[in-house]
Amino acid sequence: MIPNKNTSLGILILMQLLLSVCCYAQHEQMMKGKQVFEQNQCVACHGKDGTTPYNLSVRLDSLSDEVLKEFIKDPAAFGNRQMPAFRSILSDADIDALIVYVRTLSKPDQKKRRRR
């Protein structure tokens, strides 16, 4: 069967709709993660953009979401004695949203390029 113009247009519209829904859901989760980041005092150590004084972006690139989730739950298990454990504080959904958000935080070298 050869698709006609109406079928092709319908498929394009459907794809755009699905992409929009996906982007909206991702944005909602990112905003929830930002709220979790701010409400749980992550800003105190990582700064508003995640770069100071403990730079998140450099460390996050090499970690999978699963490893990062376990780290947030129990940083001491990874040798980090400074960051508090969030296992009993945050739900899995909160941690998932937090991971989405922190992955959006800019890296220091990207910020420098933007300022130029």
C-alpha positions in Angstrom: 0.0 0.0 0.0 1.4 3.4 -1.0 0.7 6.1 1.6 -1.3 9.1 0.3 -0.8 12.7 1.3 -3.5 12.5 4.0 -1.9 9.4 5.6 1.6 11.0 5.6 0.2 14.2 7.0 -1.7 12.3 9.7 1.5 10.4 10.7 3.5 13.7 10.9 0.8 15.2 13.1 0.7 12.2 15.3 4.5 12.2 15.7 4.5 15.9 16.6 1.8 15.3 19.2 3.7 12.4 20.7 6.9 14.5 20.8 5.1 17.4 22.4 3.6 15.1 25.1 7.0 13.6 25.8 8.7 17.0 26.0 6.0 18.2 28.4 6.4 15.2 30.7 10.2 15.6 30.7 9.8 19.3 31.5 7.4 18.5 34.4 9.8 16.0 35.8 12.7 18.5 35.5 10.7 21.2 37.3 9.8 18.7 40.1 13.5 17.8 40.4 14.4 21.5 40.7 11.9 21.8 43.5 13.4 18.8 45.3 16.9 20.2 44.7 15.9 23.5 46.3 13.8 22.2 49.2 16.4 19.7 50.4 19.2 22.2 50.6 21.2 20.7 47.8 21.9 24.4 46.8 23.9 24.9 50.0 26.7 22.6 48.8 26.2 22.5 45.1 25.1 26.0 44.3 22.0 27.0 42.2 23.6 25.8 39.0 25.4 22.8 40.5 28.9 24.1 39.9 30.0 25.4 43.3 31.7 24.4 45.5 31.1 20.7 44.8 30.7 20.6 41.0 28.0 18.1 40.1 28.3 18.2 36.3 31.9 16.8 36.2 31.0 13.9 38.4 27.6 13.1 36.8 28.7 12.5 33.3 30.3 9.1 34.1 27.4 7.8 36.2 24.3 6.0 35.0 20.9 7.0 36.4 20.8 3.8 38.5 24.2 4.4 40.1 23.4 8.0 40.7 20.1 7.0 42.4 21.9 4.6 44.7 24.5 7.3 45.5 21.8 9.8 46.4 20.1 7.3 48.7 23.4 6.3 50.4 26.5 8.4 49.6 28.5 6.8 52.4 28.3 3.5 50.5 30.4 5.3 47.8 32.9 6.8 50.3 31.2 10.2 50.5 30.9 11.1 54.2 29.9 14.7 53.6 26.6 14.4 51.7 23.6 13.2 53.8 21.7 10.1 52.8 18.3 10.7 51.3 17.0 7.1 51.4 14.5 7.8 54.1 13.9 11.4 53.0 13.1 11.3 49.3 10.8 8.9 47.4 12.1 7.0 44.4 10.0 9.4 42.2 11.6 12.4 43.9 15.0 11.0 43.3 14.2 10.2 39.6 13.0 13.8 39.1 16.1 15.1 40.9 18.3 13.1 38.5 16.5 14.6 35.5 17.1 18.1 36.9 20.7 17.8 37.9 21.6 16.4 34.5 20.3 19.7 33.0 22.7 21.8 35.1 25.3 23.5 33.0 29.0 22.7 33.1 31.4 25.5 34.0 33.1 25.5 30.6 29.6 25.8 28.9 28.8 28.8 31.0 32.1 30.5 30.0 31.3 30.0 26.3 27.8 31.4 26.7 29.1 34.6 28.3 31.4 35.4 25.4 
